[in-house]
Amino acid sequence: MMFRLLCLLAVLAILPATARAQDRAAVERQFQSWLEQTIWPRARGQGVSRQTFDAALGGVRLNWDLPELVPPGAPPTPKKQMQAEFGSPARYFAGRKLSDAAAHGKRMARKFAGALAAAEAATGVPARIILAIWGRESGYGRVAIRHDAFAVLATKGFMSTRPALFTDELIAALKIAEKGQAPAGRLKGSWAGALGQPQFLPSAYLRFARDGDGDGRADIWRSEADTIASIAAYLAHYGWIAGRDWGFEVKLPATVSCTLEGPDQGRSIREWAAMGITRVSGRPFPEHERAGQGFLMLPAGRHGPAFVVTPNFYVLKKYNESDLYALFVGHLGDRIRYGMGDFRGRWGKTGRLTRGDVAAIQRGLERRGHDVGGVDGLAGFKTRRSIGRWQKQAGQRETCYPEAGMAKALSR
């Protein structure tokens, strides 16, 4: 009897795996049909030859290991995502990432001084900012880029949470291949489909890749000069203001509300200074900056360093929408150029909240009439200041940052 029971359990254990294999085989067949019936006509309409299409996508299979996949017919499954750029500010800036990147950035500044100077002269984007993005994106070209970009983009175009975006990027990648602009062999990218040392999506490559070394090609995979020129072109296109900084770490008096944060609540830096905001260095704000617009930026609310940033900070966010990313890049550039150390303000304990936890807080705030910028589980500036406004209404101290227990309090 026991033997028969064990055999039955073994069969039951095998069945789900077999079913999954059959399901995946069916999805794979749908994928191949999608490539032929949907992607090929679009690619052909964009001037891609059949030879290029077959060379890029012939033999490509779905990459089931990628995140945020939604197979046909399956409902999206929310995950407890802990992406670095949207997680705890303290962890994002912890360890030796900044100091190591700054040390290597200084060496690269000397090695590629000519290319950096040429890019800065052409676009107004400072060399230190170009270096900082290059360092953050690919470790100045040292990080290995191993993924088959066509397999990644095709998989995400067929079954991800943003299929339209990645389908468009797949077509852009095919156009790159058609023009012969990529290195020989398979096109390599990240798990998100970003290409080369600047980590451009294919559409960004087509718009912003530049020939910085004069060889007639824009090779962001192997050419440092091309990488430098391309990053500068990207930031210049999105409005980098030459001569202005990205921002300043400041002391935020208790009399200045953290709910004043955001790019839609700007005022001149002179006005911020009149409210009692000062630089942590003790130096005055540069005279040429005082008349320019500045914005309060508090990535951890009252639990961390405070900043007055310029419009250039939001240009950095065009590269990556995270406040922490833009702050990292600006600060890394300052460390490379000026030898600055860590922020003076300390990161407080903000707790380990998942995107689901933050989304629950956002829903509670929306029910009370607050504009959180959408329920996405990310503690952006609209969510942070909405928390502060709710706290003030409730007679609590304004911290402007998600905390454990808030979702429950907001559900009452």
Beta strands, then each sheet from edge to edge (+ up, - down):
strand 1: 147-148
strand 2: 188-189
strand 3: 247-251
strand 4: 267-268
strand 5: 278-279
strand 6: 293-297
strand 7: 306-309
sheet 1: 1+ 2-
sheet 2: 4+ 6- 7+ 3- 5+
end
